[in-house]
Amino acid sequence: MRSLKPGMTTKQLVRCPDGHYRYMLYCLGPYIADYPEQALLTGIVSGWCPKCMACKKDLDEGTHGRRTRELTDTYIQAYDPSTLRTKYGIHADIVPFTNDFPRADIHELIAPDLLHQIIKGTFKDHLVTWVGEYLIKTHGEVSGNAILDDIDRRIAAAPPFPGLRRFPEGRRFKQWTGDDSKALMKVYLSAIAGHVPDEMVQAIAAFLEFCYLVRRPVINQETLRKIEDALSRFHMHRKIFETTGVRTSFSLPRQHSLKHYIWAIQQFGAPNGLCTSITESRHITAVKEPWRRSNRHGALGQMLTINQRLHKLGAARADFEECGMLKGNVLSVTMKALLQAHGESDQEPEDPENNDGSAEVPALTVPTDVGSSAVQDIGEQVSLPPDDDGSMVNGKQVVGFVDLALTPLQATSVDLVE
């Protein structure tokens, strides 16, 4: 990214969307990453916060100053590496890639991650798991599993409604996706009501309110006040998990990150889906689908080859479309011919030999009132013999002609993919 540095140090004259010219200085924008990558980028020890100086043992206790690159450099000069790791959670040997860029502090640029911090993190990995642990711990394994089965029955019994996904087997499925978690949020609260303490229901309700507020496309000052209120209520009511013995501490980096959402929204605007969901969708096409196509033996090389060939096919298709090729297919040409008037088929066919000497396949024109006469006309155009009784063209032969016309294109596509 060194080529971006001149635009960050020297003013550039740029025409703005309003038509006026202004001098611009560029800078790096927010960085989207999940927690393991955030810890690596910022050079902190796993379990610490990449944005503030909160202690690893109790992240949510008290108010702490934010991390800055200047503060980290000062600590590195003053303390030995062992003290930095244990007391401040800093890796002295890791230098962030933004260190040499002006106005680019990696601790400020870390953006909220709705997918891993809220949807799959706090909701799925924490709250849903804690509810199950509470039921097993309080009622025993047999009775607890019976209650969980009833919760699944309630989730499965949710009536069909637009925008409401159904879960025929409840919440017990192997691999959760982000869409699964977001859909389950809409029905989970009513499913657990009556089976868990009211304070536990209130904690999950406050978290869901926080989640829906930060996911809004437009956030104003009133919304920020509601976000802060929902977060404070969640922190107050979640203590029920500690008093019931489910948790001994809430020092969890993904839950602690919720405290920094208001500041991040004020700095960068509404998250509005700008999270690791973007890279996760690319992960499906670049990793998961090529893995399924491989034979599972030495899969990495096969996956790289598949991606390479898919990229070449995409580039070839873009080049063909730019040259005016690949406009329609056999089916579209046939459908267009079927929509032509019956009188057009009586016209004299043009010379199939073009001026450049290349042969052109004549278009197939048939009447719109498809019947016995239509099949007969199709047979005459493609020169198929009549039935044994000489009355009309065999319908199967017409279908076979269309199948034969499709076969070369299908075979070509398969050969390219293989």
C-alpha positions in Angstrom: 0.0 0.0 0.0 3.0 2.2 -0.3 1.7 3.8 -3.5 -1.1 5.4 -1.5 1.3 7.3 0.7 1.9 10.3 -1.6 -1.8 11.1 -1.7 -1.8 11.1 2.1 1.1 13.6 2.4 0.7 15.9 -0.7 -2.5 17.8 -1.4 -4.2 16.7 -4.6 -6.5 18.9 -6.6 -9.7 17.0 -7.1 -13.1 17.9 -8.7 -15.8 17.1 -6.2 -19.3 15.9 -7.0 -20.7 19.4 -6.6 -18.5 20.6 -9.5 -16.1 22.6 -7.4 -12.3 21.9 -7.2 -10.7 21.4 -3.8 -7.4 20.2 -2.5 -7.7 16.8 -0.8 -5.6 14.8 1.6 -6.5 11.1 1.7 -6.3 8.7 4.7 -7.0 5.1 5.4 -10.6 4.1 6.3 -12.0 1.7 8.9 -10.7 -1.9 8.8 -13.2 -4.7 8.9 -11.9 -7.9 10.7 -13.0 -10.5 13.2 -11.4 -10.6 16.7 -8.4 -12.9 15.9 -7.4 -10.7 13.0 -8.0 -7.6 15.1 -5.6 -8.9 17.8 -2.9 -9.6 15.2 -3.3 -6.3 13.4 -3.1 -4.2 16.5 -0.3 -6.2 18.1 -2.2 -7.1 21.3 -2.4 -10.3 23.3 -5.5 -12.5 22.7 -8.1 -11.7 25.3 -7.4 -8.0 25.5 -9.3 -5.2 23.9 -7.8 -3.7 20.7 -9.4 -0.3 21.3 -9.0 0.5 25.0 -6.7 -0.3 27.9 -9.2 -2.5 29.8 -7.6 -5.3 31.7 -8.0 -8.8 30.3 -9.3 -10.2 33.7 -12.3 -7.8 33.8 -12.9 -5.9 30.5 -16.2 -4.3 31.5 -15.1 -3.0 34.9 -14.7 0.8 35.1 -13.8 3.3 32.4 -10.5 3.0 30.5 -8.6 5.2 28.1 -8.3 4.2 24.5 -5.3 2.7 22.9 -3.2 4.8 20.6 -0.1 4.1 18.6 1.8 6.8 20.5 0.9 5.3 23.8 2.0 1.8 22.7 5.3 3.2 21.5 5.9 4.8 24.8 5.1 1.6 26.7 7.5 -0.4 24.4 10.3 2.1 25.2 9.7 2.0 29.0 9.0 -1.7 29.7 10.5 -5.1 28.8 8.5 -7.5 26.6 7.4 -9.7 29.5 5.8 -6.8 31.4 4.2 -5.5 28.2 2.4 -8.8 27.6 1.2 -9.5 31.2 0.4 -5.9 32.3 -0.7 -4.2 29.1 -1.4 -6.9 26.7 1.0 -5.7 24.1 3.2 -7.7 21.7 6.4 -5.6 21.4 7.6 -7.5 18.3 4.5 -6.8 16.1 4.4 -3.6 14.1 1.0 -2.7 12.6 1.0 -2.1 8.8 -0.5 1.4 9.4 2.5 2.5 11.5 4.2 4.4 8.6 1.1 6.1 7.3 0.0 9.6 8.5 -3.3 9.9 10.3 -3.7 6.1 10.4 -4.0 4.7 13.9 -5.0 1.0 13.7 -6.7 1.2 17.1 -9.0 3.8 15.8 -9.6 2.2 12.4 -10.9 -1.1 13.8 -14.6 -1.1 12.8 -17.6 -2.9 14.4 -18.1 -6.4 13.3 -21.8 -7.1 13.4 -21.5 -10.8 12.3 -18.9 -12.1 14.8 -19.4 -9.7 17.7 -23.2 -9.6 17.8 -25.0 -12.1 15.6 -22.8 -15.2 15.9 -20.8 -14.0 18.9 -22.9 -12.6 21.7 -26.2 -14.1 20.6 -25.4 -17.6 19.3 -22.1 -18.5 21.1 -23.0 -16.8 24.4 -26.6 -16.2 25.2 -28.1 -19.3 23.5 -25.4 -21.5 24.9 -25.8 -20.0 28.4 -29.6 -20.7 28.4 -28.9 -24.3 27.6 -26.3 -24.6 30.3 -28.7 -23.0 32.8 -31.5 -25.4 32.1 -29.1 -28.4 32.4 -27.5 -27.1 35.6 -30.9 -26.2 37.2 -33.1 -29.0 36.2 -30.7 -31.8 35.5 -29.7 -33.4 32.2 -33.0 -35.3 31.6 -35.4 -32.5 32.6 -33.2 -29.9 31.0 -33.1 -31.7 27.7 -36.9 -32.1 27.9 -37.3 -28.3 28.3 -34.9 -27.7 25.4 -37.1 -30.0 23.3 -40.1 -28.0 24.2 -38.2 -24.8 23.2 -37.5 -26.4 19.9 -41.1 -27.4 19.5 -42.1 -23.7 20.1 -39.6 -22.5 17.5 -40.9 -25.1 15.0 -44.5 -24.1 15.8 -44.0 -20.4 14.8 -46.7 -19.6 12.2 -45.7 -18.7 8.7 -45.4 -15.0 8.1 -43.6 -12.8 5.5 -40.0 -12.2 6.6 -40.2 -14.9 9.3 -38.2 -18.0 8.7 -39.4 -21.4 9.9 -37.2 -23.9 11.7 -39.0 -27.3 11.5 -36.4 -28.9 13.8 -36.0 -26.0 16.2 -32.6 -24.6 16.9 -30.7 -27.9 17.0 -28.8 -27.8 13.7 -25.2 -28.5 13.2 -23.7 -25.4 11.5 -25.2 -22.0 12.1 -24.8 -19.3 9.5 -25.3 -15.6 10.0 -28.7 -15.7 8.4 -29.7 -18.6 10.7 -28.8 -16.5 13.7 -30.6 -13.4 12.5 -33.7 -15.5 11.7 -33.7 -17.2 15.0 -33.5 -13.9 16.9 -37.1 -13.2 15.8 -38.6 -16.2 17.5 -36.1 -17.2 20.2 -37.3 -14.8 22.9 -40.9 -16.0 22.9 -39.7 -19.6 22.8 -37.8 -19.4 26.1 -40.4 -17.3 28.0 -41.6 -19.3 31.0 -38.7 -21.8 31.0 -36.0 -19.3 32.3 -36.1 -16.5 34.9 -37.7 -13.3 33.9 -34.4 -11.4 34.3 -32.8 -13.7 31.8 -35.5 -13.0 29.3 -35.1 -9.3 30.0 -31.3 -9.6 29.4 -31.8 -11.2 26.0 -34.6 -8.7 25.1 -32.3 -5.8 25.9 -29.5 -7.3 23.8 -31.9 -7.9 20.8 -33.0 -4.3 21.1 -29.4 -3.2 21.0 -28.7 -5.5 18.0 -31.7 -4.1 15.9 -30.8 -0.5 16.7 -27.1 -0.7 15.6 -28.2 -2.5 12.4 -30.4 0.4 11.3 -29.3 2.0 8.0 -29.7 5.5 9.6 -28.7 6.3 13.1 -29.3 9.7 14.8 -28.8 11.1 18.2 -32.0 9.7 19.5 -31.0 6.2 18.3 -27.6 6.6 20.0 -29.4 7.3 23.3 -31.6 4.2 22.8 -28.5 2.1 22.0 -26.8 3.3 25.2 -29.9 2.6 27.3 -30.3 -0.9 25.8 -26.6 -1.7 26.5 -26.8 -0.6 30.1 -29.9 -2.7 30.7 -28.2 -5.7 29.1 -25.2 -5.3 31.4 -27.6 -5.0 34.4 -29.8 -8.0 33.6 -27.0 -10.4 32.4 -25.8 -10.7 36.0 -28.5 -13.5 36.3 -26.1 -15.8 34.5 -23.5 -15.1 37.1 -25.8 -15.5 40.1 -27.2 -18.8 38.8 -23.6 -20.2 38.4 -23.6 -20.3 34.6 -20.8 -17.8 34.3 -18.1 -16.7 36.7 -17.0 -13.7 34.6 -18.2 -11.6 31.6 -14.7 -10.7 30.5 -15.3 -11.6 26.9 -13.7 -9.5 24.1 -16.7 -9.9 21.7 -19.2 -8.7 24.4 -16.9 -6.0 25.6 -16.7 -4.6 22.0 -20.3 -3.5 22.3 -19.2 -0.7 24.6 -17.2 0.9 21.6 -20.1 0.8 19.1 -21.4 4.3 19.9 -18.0 5.9 19.5 -17.4 3.9 16.2 -20.8 5.0 14.9 -20.0 8.6 15.7 -16.7 8.3 13.9 -17.6 6.2 10.8 -21.4 6.3 10.6 -24.0 3.4 10.7 -22.4 0.0 10.2 -25.4 -1.0 8.0 -24.1 -4.4 7.1 -20.5 -3.3 6.5 -18.9 -6.2 8.5 -17.2 -9.5 7.9 -20.4 -10.8 6.2 -18.9 -9.3 3.1 -15.8 -11.4 3.3 -17.8 -14.4 4.5 -19.8 -14.4 1.3 -16.6 -14.4 -0.7 -15.3 -17.2 1.4 -18.2 -19.4 0.2 -17.3 -19.0 -3.5 -13.6 -19.1 -3.0 -13.2 -21.9 -0.5 -16.4 -23.8 0.4 -17.6 -24.5 -3.2 -14.2 -25.4 -4.6 -13.8 -27.7 -1.6 -17.0 -29.5 -2.4 -15.8 -30.0 -6.0 -12.5 -31.5 -5.0 -12.0 -35.2 -4.1 -10.8 -34.2 -0.6 -7.3 -35.6 -1.2 -4.7 -32.8 -1.6 -7.7 -30.4 -1.9 -5.7 -27.2 -1.7 -4.1 -27.6 -5.1 -7.4 -28.6 -6.6 -9.1 -25.6 -5.1 -6.5 -23.2 -6.4 -6.8 -24.7 -9.9 -10.6 -24.4 -9.8 -10.5 -20.7 -8.7 -7.9 -20.0 -11.4 -10.0 -21.6 -14.2 -13.2 -19.9 -12.9 -11.4 -16.5 -13.1 -10.2 -17.2 -16.6 -13.8 -18.2 -17.6 -15.1 -15.0 -16.1 -12.5 -12.9 -17.9 -13.2 -14.7 -21.2 -16.9 -14.1 -20.8 -16.4 -10.4 -20.1 -14.2 -10.1 -23.2 -16.8 -12.0 -25.3 -19.6 -9.7 -24.1 -17.5 -6.6 -24.8 -17.0 -7.9 -28.4 -20.8 -8.3 -28.9 -20.8 -12.1 -28.5 -22.8 -14.3 -26.2 -26.0 -12.4 -26.9 -28.7 -15.0 -26.1 -28.6 -18.7 -26.7 -30.4 -21.4 -28.7 -33.4 -21.3 -26.4 -33.8 -17.5 -26.7 -33.4 -17.7 -30.5 -36.0 -20.5 -30.6 -38.4 -18.5 -28.4 -38.0 -15.5 -30.6 -38.8 -17.5 -33.7 -41.9 -19.0 -32.0 -43.2 -15.4 -31.4 -42.8 -14.4 -35.1 -45.9 -14.2 -37.3 -46.8 -17.1 -39.5 -46.5 -15.0 -42.7 -42.8 -14.4 -42.1 -41.9 -18.0 -42.6 -43.1 -17.8 -46.3 -40.4 -15.2 -47.2 -37.5 -16.2 -49.4 -34.6 -17.4 -47.2 -31.5 -15.3 -47.6 -28.3 -16.6 -48.9 -26.7 -18.5 -46.0 -23.3 -17.5 -47.3 -22.2 -14.2 -45.9 -20.1 -11.7 -47.7 -17.0 -12.9 -45.7 -17.6 -16.5 -46.9 -18.8 -17.7 -43.5 -21.9 -19.8 -43.3 -24.8 -18.5 -41.3 -27.4 -20.8 -39.8 -30.9 -19.7 -40.9 -33.3 -18.7 -38.1 -36.1 -21.2 -37.3 -39.5 -19.6 -37.8 -42.7 -21.3 -36.7 -46.3 -20.2 -36.4 -47.6 -19.0 -33.0 -50.6 -21.4 -33.0 -48.6 -24.5 -32.1 -50.5 -27.6 -33.4 -50.2 -30.2 -36.0 -49.7 -27.7 -38.8 -47.1 -25.9 -36.7 -45.1 -29.2 -36.2 -45.4 -29.8 -40.0 -44.0 -26.3 -40.8 -41.1 -26.9 -38.4 -40.4 -30.2 -40.1 -40.4 -28.6 -43.5 -37.9 -25.9 -42.4 -35.5 -28.3 -40.9 -36.0 -30.9 -43.7 -37.2 -33.8 -41.5 -39.0 -36.7 -43.2 -42.7 -37.2 -42.6 -44.4 -40.0 -40.5 -44.8 -43.5 -41.9 -48.3 -42.6 -43.1 -46.9 -39.4 -44.8 -49.4 -37.2 -42.9 -47.1 -35.1 -40.8 -43.6 -34.8 -39.4 -42.8 -36.9 -36.4 -43.1 -34.8 -33.3 -40.2 -36.7 -31.6 -37.9 -35.8 -34.5 -38.7 -32.1 -33.9 -37.9 -32.4 -30.2 -34.7 -34.4 -31.1 -33.7 -31.5 -33.4 -33.9 -29.0 -30.6 -32.0 -31.4 -28.3 -29.4 -31.8 -30.9 -29.0 -28.0 -31.3 -28.6 -27.7 -27.5 -26.0 -30.5 -27.2 -22.9 -28.7 -28.6 -23.3 -25.7 -26.3 -23.8 -27.9 -23.3 -20.8 -30.0 -24.1 -18.7 -26.9 -24.6 -19.6 -25.6 -21.2 -18.9 -28.8 -19.5 -15.5 -29.1 -21.2 -14.5 -25.6 -20.1 -15.5 -26.3 -16.5 -13.7 -29.6 -16.4 
